């Protein structure tokens, strides 16, 4: 997984049809995904797999947590965003509006 994002099922199918997700691993999660236990478990799995960037969208707190720089079974950096634009490591030409994700 490279990122977590708020997409509709239709958006997802359009991205697949357009080839945007070709050769990319995408994990779709449902339910409470921002819990501390979930973050620690998945961060360890993704860091070991050397996934360079891991996003957790917390709609309750209206924030995006971005984990980068995997080292062994953890990430060196965690940055919390509530606004602004963020460029994806996997798609550096794309800037994502944080406020659109969390609202």
Buried (B, 14 or more C-beta within 10 A) or exposed (E): BBBBBEEEEEEBEEBEEEEEEEEEEBEEEEEEBBEEEBBEEBBBBBBEEEBBBBBBBBEEEBBBBBBBEBEEEBBEEBEEBEEEEBEBEEEEEEEBEBEEBBE
